[in-house]
């Protein structure tokens, strides 16, 4: 049978018509690939409403940055979307700086060779006008302790700048692309094991950097911002990225469902493939993030919050928290995570219905007060004070027809915890990771975070996050109200992490009632020159 089949094939003739059909097919494939940009990496064009100085960008909004290309509108691409443009195959292409704050650097064409990151540029060296100081971009990946700062200073082994000619002499055409937009994080696992430091610092700051390209984010979550293809943890393995309830593993794909995480073991294998000075990998578009480098800059140095630099780059300063372009800059991320957690559309829109004028149709919702109880954890209230607080809140909500939700996180799934947060107008609780859930709270005009401290204690984690999201914030030390505009210094007295934190229930209830009835207003904070919300 095989012999007969081969004989029949030998009688087939290739005609002129066959040649024409083959030529038309090849042309169609080429045209399709050109129009639809097979295997694209999205990078969205910003609205042309702000100046580069206002956004801290080297590329003006509305311009196509070097290293990107504008695609035509079609069924698979938003009109005006930018894609990472593939550089010439295996050739050296200069690097360009898109935006930078200490510890947060967005650039094109970063190279990896022989264990070192390389910038290729004829624009001079570090701190010579175009490129920032190296120490404000990257560190060595060691944990951050008070006595090892000198060991975290980057060297030529960490990062270098090569001229275009030197790079071409070194690598020639032996350059291979890691396509798309990569987030490269060079932190150790010291803080990556914590939900707050990942969700409300690392991913929060990354979202700010990406949305800085949009001068006018939409109330419904539409934002012209790039979506990363991967996140690389250079010095952290998967276990080092794991917090107890595993919210880190939930939040990352919830924010960017298409993202691929690459942890240290896999990165080491990748780096070993170019463990020679004569060939390199190129990352066409990169957001480089380093916590130690962030703390060397003024924004983080004066707030102890690593996303403070990206916040300022996007126009964040005193009086702008929750105002103008800073009102809805995080709304896209909130909705992406909320949808992933199963939050219904009506709940996602409840903040918009509460605005005047309404930005979403429907009847306004009764305010939900969510008390995150820590009575089964190591840092908690005096038990009798906790009971008085719950009873007082229940009485308040009964009188006012409001809704009280007392949450015991250990009894709920991750999704259910986030669904509860997504309908919350007032969130209160003892200082702790549960207050990170404020990231899911709606942009409601009365949105409020109340944090309970041991007397004399104060930390800025949740206050600063609330401020840049446009929420009111009130700290309570037993019966004393603290917080913006005149915040106290960081303080962790004996008892701060203890099991006998006192709270005056009547003080908490008065703050909740006065806030929801309009007698307590949101306050801005003005700190170090240029740093505030």
N, C-alpha and C positions, 0 to 999 in steps of 0.2 A: 504493500500500500504506500509505503514511504517512497519507493522508487517511482510509482505512478504519480504521486504528488509532485515530486521534483521534476518529473518529465513535463507535467502540465505547467509548472512555473516557468520552465525553460522556454515554453512557447509564448509567454506573455511578452508584449512589445511596449516600449515606452514611447508614446506618441507625443506630438506637439501639444495636443490638448492636455495631456497629463502634466507636461512641463508648465503650461499656463496656470493650471489649478495649483500646482505646488508653489509657483511664484506668488500667486495671490494669497495663499495660506501663510507664507512666510511674511509677506508685507503686512497682513492683518495682525499677525502675532507681534510684529515689531511695533505697529501703531498702537495696539492694545497695551503693550508694556509701557510705551511712552506716556500714554494718556493716564493709565491707572497706577503707574508707579508700583510695580509689583514689590511686595515686602516693604511697604513704606513705614516710616516712623513719624508720627504726627508731631508737628510743631506749629502752633497756631499764630496767626498774624494778630498783633495787638491793635486796639482801636487807636487812631491817630489823634488823641485828645490831650496828651501830656507831652511835655518836653523831656528830652533825655535827662536833664538835670533833676527834674521832678521825680523820675523813676530810678535814677542812679544807673542808667544804662549807657553803654557805649554806642548802641545802635538806636536811632530814633524810632519810636513807635510808628508803624506804617511802612518802614523800610524793610527790605528783605536782607537779613544779616548775611554776611559772607559765610558760606558753608551750608546755606539752605536754599531751597527753590520753591517757587510759588506754583501750585498746581491749579489747573482749570477746574471749574465746578463740574461734578458728575454725580452719579448715584451713590458713590462710595466716599466722596470727599466734600467737606464743607467748603463753599467758595471762599477763597482767600487763605486757605490753610497752607502752612509751611511744612515741608518735609525736609528731613535731613538729606542733603544732596550728596549722592555718592561721589567721593573724590576720584580722580583718575586712578585706575587700577594699579596698585602696588607702587604708587609714587608718593613723594613727600609733598605735603600741602601745608602752608603756614598756619599756625594757630592764631585765633582771634579771641579777644576778651569781650564777653557779652554783658556781664554784670558781676560786681564783686562787693562783698562785705567781709570783714574778718571772719574766716572759717567757712565762708560760703562763696564759691567761685564758679561761675558758669562760663564755659569757653568752648571753642571748637578745636578739634584736632589735637587731642592730648595723646602722647605716645607712651608705650611701655616697652622697655628693652633692658635686659640684663638686671632686672629687679629695680629699675629706676623709672620714674615718670619723667617725660621730657616734653617741654614746650618748644616748638620750632618757630622762631620769630627773628626778624631783622629789626624789631622795634626796641632793641636794647635789652639789658638784663633786668634782674629783679630790682624794684625800687629805683628805676632810672627814668620814670615818667609814664610808661605805658603799663607795664606789668607791676602788680603789687609786690610788697615784700614777701619773700618766700615763707617766712615764719607766720604770716597772716593768711597763708593758703593751706599749709599742711604741717603736720608734726610727724614724729617717728612711730606713733602707735602705742607708746607706753602708757600705762595708767597715769592719771593726773594726781600727783601728790604734791604737798607743799615743798618737799625737799628734793624733787627730781626735775625741776623745770629745765635745767641745763641739758638733761638727757633727752628731753622731748623736742629740743631745737633741731630743725631739719638740716641736713647736710647735702652734699652733692650726690650721695647715695640715695637720698630721698627724692629729690627733684632737681632738674637742671634745665637751663635754656640753651638750645643750640641754634646757630644761624641756619638759614635754609641751605646754604652751600655745605656747611659741615654735616648737616643731617643727610643730605643727598650723597655725600662722599662716604658716610658711615653705613647707610642702609641701602643706597641705590634704589632698586625696585623691590627690595625684600621687605615690604610693608603690607600687612594684612589687616583688614578692617573688622572691628567688632561693631556691627551696624547699629544705627539708631541712637537714641538718647540714653545715656548711662548715668545713674547716680552712683558715685564712688564715695564710700564712707571709709575713712581711715582711722576710726576710733577703736580702742580696745573694748572688751565686753564690760568694762567697769560700770557704765551707765546704761548699756544696751539691754540689761536684764530687767529694767524698770519700765512699767507701762507708761508713766508720765513722761519720762525722758525720751521714749521712742515716739509715742503718739503726739505729745504736746510740745516736743522740741524738735526731734529729728524730722519726722514726717510733716509736722506743722510748719517748720521753717522751710522745708522743701516745697510745700504747697505755696507758701508765700513767694518764694523765688520764682516759681513757675507762673503764678498768676500776676506777677509784676509786669508781664508783657501786656496785660489788659488794663486799660485806664478806666474801665467802667464795668466791673462785673455785674451780672444781672441778678435781681432778687430771686429768680426761679432757679438759680444754680448754673445758668449758662455762662461760661467763661472761656475766653480765647487764651488757652494755656496749653503748653505741651504736655504730653503724657509719656512718662519714661518707659523704656522697654525693659530695663533691668536695674537692679540695685546690687552693688558689689560691696561686700564687707571684707575689706582687705585683712583685718586683724581679728576678726570675730567669727567663731564657728556657730553652728545652729543652736547648740546648747546655750551659748553665751547670749543669744538673742531671745531666750525664753524667760518671760516673767511667770510668776506662779499660775495665774489663771489663763495664761497664754493669750492675752489680749494683743500682744505684739504680732503674733502669727495671724490674728484675725484682722487687725487694722490695716496691715500692709496690703494684702490683696483686696481688701474692701475698698481702699482708696484708689488703687490702680489694678483692676482685675487682670490686666494683661501682663503685669510686671513679672519678671523672673528673678528671684533672689539667688545670688551666688555668694556662698559663705567661704571662709578662709581656705578650707581644704580644696575646694574646686578652683578658687582663685589661684592658689599655689600651683596647681597642675597647669593652669593656663599660663601663669608667669614662667613656669619652667620651660615651656615650649619656645620662649624667646630669651632664655637664659644665656645670651650671647650678645656681644656688642654689635653684631653684624646684621641683625634683623629685628623687627619691631611689630607690635600690634598698634593700631591707631583706633582711638575712640572718636568718631566724627563730632559728637556733641556730648558734653559732660557737665554735670553738676557735681563739683568736688566739695565734700563736707568734712570738716575736722573740728572737733570740740575744743581741743587745746588751742588751735589757731583762733577760734572765736573768742576765747577768754583773753587773748592778747589785744583785742580791739576794745575801743571805748564803749560801744553799745552793750556788749556782754559784760565787760569789766565793771560797768556801773549798775547793771541790773541782775547779773548772774543768770540771765536767761539767754541761751544760745541763739534763739530766733530773733533777738533784738536787732541784729544787723539787717537781715532780710526785711524786717518790719520797717526800718527806716528807709531802705532802698525803695520800697513801694510807696513812699510819701507819708509814712507814719511818724508823727511827732506829737507834741503836746496839743490836746484838743481835738485830735483826729480819730481817736478810738470810737468806732461805730458811726463815723461821719463820712460823707462823700464816698470815694471809691473804697474806703475802709469799712463800709457798712456790710457789704456782702462778699468780700473777697474770699471768705472761707466757705461760703454757702455751697459751692459745687462739691467740695470734699465732704461736707456734712451730709449732703443728700446722697452722695455715692456710698458712704459708709452706712447711713441710715437705711437705704434701699437694700443693701447687702444683708442688713440685720433684720429685714422684714418690716420696716416702719411703713405704715400705709401712707398714701399720698395725702390724704386729708390731714394727718398728723404732721407731715413734712411742711404743709402749708399753713399751719395754725398761727405762726408768727406773722405771716403776711396778712391774714384776716384780722389781726389785732391792730394793724397800723391804720393811721388816719391820714389820707384816705386809704381804704382797703386795697391791698395789692393782690388779693385772691378772693374769689367769691365764697359766700357762705356765712353762716351765723358765727359770731365770735364765741370762743370757748371759755368756760370757767377756768380760772388759773389753777394750775396743779403745783402744789408745794411738795417737793420730794425731799424727805429726810433720810440720808444714807447713814444707817446705824452701824457703828463699829463695836457694839457691845460684846461681840464674840471674838474680838481681835485684841492685840496687845496694847494698842493706843485707844483708850475709850473713856467715856464719861463716868463720873460717879454714878452708880446704878440708880440711886434715888433721884438724882438730877435728870437722868435720862427719862425716867418714868414721868416726872413732873413736866418735862419738855413735851413728851408725846401727848400727855393729857391736855396741856395748854394749847397745843397746835390743833388737836381734835376739837376742842371747844371753839377755837377761833374759826375753823373751817365750817363747823356746824352753824355758827351764827351768820357767817358771810356767804354760805352756799359755795364755798371753795372746795377743792379736792386735796386731801392729804394722802400721800403715798409713803409709807414707812418701808424702806427697802433694806433687806438683809441680803447683801450681795452673794454670800456663800450659798444661799438657797436657790439662786437663779442662774440660768445659762448666760453666757456672754451676750447672746442676741437679745434675751429678755431684759438684761440690765440696760442695754443701749436703747431698746424700745421705750423703757420707762424714762430714760433721760431725754429722749426726743420729744416728749410731751410736757416737759418740765418748764415752768416759768420761774420758780424759785427753788434753787438747789441748796441744801444746807447739810453740814456734817463736820465732824472733827477732821482736822488736817490729815490728809491721806489720799491714797491713789484713787479712791472712789470719786473724788472731785474732778478727776480727769474726764469723767463722763460729761462735763459741761461742754465738751466739744460737740456733743450731739444736741444740745439745747437749741431751740429755734431762735432766730433773730427777732425776738418779741420786744416791743417797746419797754416792757417791764422786766425783762430778763435779768435775773439777780443770782449771785453766788454769795452765800454766807458761810464763813469758815470759823469754826470754834477752836480756840487755842487755850492752852494752859496759861494762867496769868503771867504776863511778862514775856510770853513767847510770840515769835512772829517768823514767818517764812513767806517768800514772794511767789512761789510756784504758781499758785492758783489765782492770786490777785493779778499778776501781770497778764496771765493768759486771759482772764476775764476782761481786763481792760482793753486789750488789743482786739478782742471780739465784740466790743461795744456793750458789754454787760456791766451792770452795777455790781460793786463788790463791797462787802462789809465784813471785817474781822471782828470777832467778839472774844474778849478775854474775860470770862465769867460774866460780869455786868458792865464791861467797858467796851465801847465801840472804837475800833481802830481801822485805819485804811486810808485810801486817797481822800483828799489831795496831800495830806501830811502823813506819810507812812513811817512807821517806826523802823529801826534798824533790825537786821536779822538777829534773832535771839533764840537759843535753845536751852532754857534753864532746866534744872533737874525737875522731872515731872512732865516735861514736854511730850515724851514718848510713853508716859506711864498709864496706869489703869485707873487713875483717880482725878481726871480732869473735871473741874467744877464748871457749871454753867447756870446762869440765872435765867430760868425759863421765861419770866416776864419780859426780860430784855430782848430775847430772841423774838418773842411774839410781837412785841412793839415794833421792832425793825421790819418784820414781815408785813404787818398791817400797814404801817406808815409807807412802806415802799409800794405796796399794791394799791393803796388809795392815793398815791401821788404826793405825799408829804415829804418823802425822802427821794432825792434826785441822784442820778448817776454822776459821779465825780471823775474828772480827769486827773492825771498825775504829771507833774512837770519836774523832771530830774536833771541830770547832767545836761548841759547845753546840747540840744539836738536829740535828746533821748526823752521820750514821754509817750503818753497815749491820751 
